[in-house]
Amino acid sequence: MQSSSRQVQSSQRGVHPGLPALVRRHQQHAWQKPTQQVDVPALRAVDTALTAHEGPVVLDSYCGTGQSTARLCKRYPDALVIGVDKSSHRLDRHPALPKNGLLLQAHCEAVWRHLVERQTRLLAHKILYPNPWPKPGHLSRRVHGHPAFPLLLALGGDLELRSNWQLYVEEFGVALSLLGHPSRVAIVPSDDEALTLFEEKYRNSGHELWSLSAPMVSSRQGIAV
Ligand SMILES: C[S@@+](CC[C@H](N)C(=O)[O-])C[C@H]1O[C@@H](n2cnc3c(N)ncnc32)[C@H](O)[C@@H]1O
């Protein structure tokens, strides 16, 4: 079925000129926002699940309704697959989840910090169709402009970011390279299984879907945590 989601509209024409200074500042100064009360139950649930599970861990950040989390559970049957989203409205619409899946209502950044502090290292980390925040003044709201971005380094694992906004994906890659991590950007083949509802929606609207992949070496080096 053909639908008509609009392409991301932005006055930004290339990688944001303020990106290098912002990323370096976040590399040098650890994100210090205290844990919000609303995230505490999810962090406890992480502890309980990781105490019971000794195998690999896959994280599905900004998972929305958890469609991708359910699919990833099948792709990684030996892993604990944790989907995180801050919206209970979205999470309430989740599909049936295989036994190796866990959905959490929390801010992703708080979960990343908690996992880093626990020294948990990921097998894979998916960031699928994060909100684009398209205005140039929105840079610090994008995943790579957030002060918690350097924590992604320490989480390790095969990182994949997908978006229908090519510039977002490329900018994310530049932010990674500023922190010493190479990555590869490609168009998602149109016959690949759609991982999320947003992916399905954009595909049905004829958008090109962009994917960045980066094998993150598991390391705390070079970041303030
Ligand atoms: C564009 S939707 C994409 C959802 C899903 N990945 C998909 O592709 O269908 C972005 C999601 O990010 C969630 N989100 C935004 N900021 C967040 C944060 N800091 N922590 C957790 N979730 C967040 C929103 O609630 C929303 O579900």
PDBQT file of the ligand as one rigid body, heavy atoms in Angstrom, charges set to zero:
ROOT
HETATM    1  C1  LIG A 301      10.594   8.035  15.486  1.00  0.00    +0.000 C 
HETATM    2  S1  LIG A 301      10.215   6.968  16.793  1.00  0.00    +0.000 S 
HETATM    3  C2  LIG A 301      10.954   5.447  16.259  1.00  0.00    +0.000 C 
HETATM    4  C3  LIG A 301      10.441   4.246  16.990  1.00  0.00    +0.000 C 
HETATM    5  C4  LIG A 301      10.915   2.887  16.477  1.00  0.00    +0.000 C 
HETATM    6  N1  LIG A 301      12.342   2.715  16.590  1.00  0.00    +0.000 N 
HETATM    7  C5  LIG A 301      10.483   2.698  15.029  1.00  0.00    +0.000 C 
HETATM    8  O1  LIG A 301      11.342   2.786  14.134  1.00  0.00    +0.000 OA
HETATM    9  O2  LIG A 301       9.299   2.416  14.810  1.00  0.00    +0.000 OA
HETATM   10  C6  LIG A 301      11.340   7.540  18.038  1.00  0.00    +0.000 C 
HETATM   11  C7  LIG A 301      11.102   6.938  19.402  1.00  0.00    +0.000 C 
HETATM   12  O3  LIG A 301      12.082   7.426  20.296  1.00  0.00    +0.000 OA
HETATM   13  C8  LIG A 301      11.484   7.541  21.585  1.00  0.00    +0.000 C 
HETATM   14  N2  LIG A 301      12.378   8.432  22.353  1.00  0.00    +0.000 N 
HETATM   15  C9  LIG A 301      12.716   9.709  22.101  1.00  0.00    +0.000 A 
HETATM   16  N3  LIG A 301      13.646  10.149  22.986  1.00  0.00    +0.000 NA
HETATM   17  C10 LIG A 301      13.889   9.110  23.831  1.00  0.00    +0.000 A 
HETATM   18  C11 LIG A 301      14.767   8.913  24.932  1.00  0.00    +0.000 A 
HETATM   19  N4  LIG A 301      15.606   9.878  25.330  1.00  0.00    +0.000 N 
HETATM   20  N5  LIG A 301      14.780   7.706  25.549  1.00  0.00    +0.000 NA
HETATM   21  C12 LIG A 301      13.942   6.728  25.141  1.00  0.00    +0.000 A 
HETATM   22  N6  LIG A 301      13.094   6.849  24.102  1.00  0.00    +0.000 NA
HETATM   23  C13 LIG A 301      13.073   8.017  23.444  1.00  0.00    +0.000 A 
HETATM   24  C14 LIG A 301      10.095   8.053  21.307  1.00  0.00    +0.000 C 
HETATM   25  O4  LIG A 301       9.214   7.770  22.370  1.00  0.00    +0.000 OA
HETATM   26  C15 LIG A 301       9.748   7.267  20.035  1.00  0.00    +0.000 C 
HETATM   27  O5  LIG A 301       9.102   6.057  20.335  1.00  0.00    +0.000 OA
ENDROOT
TORSDOF 0
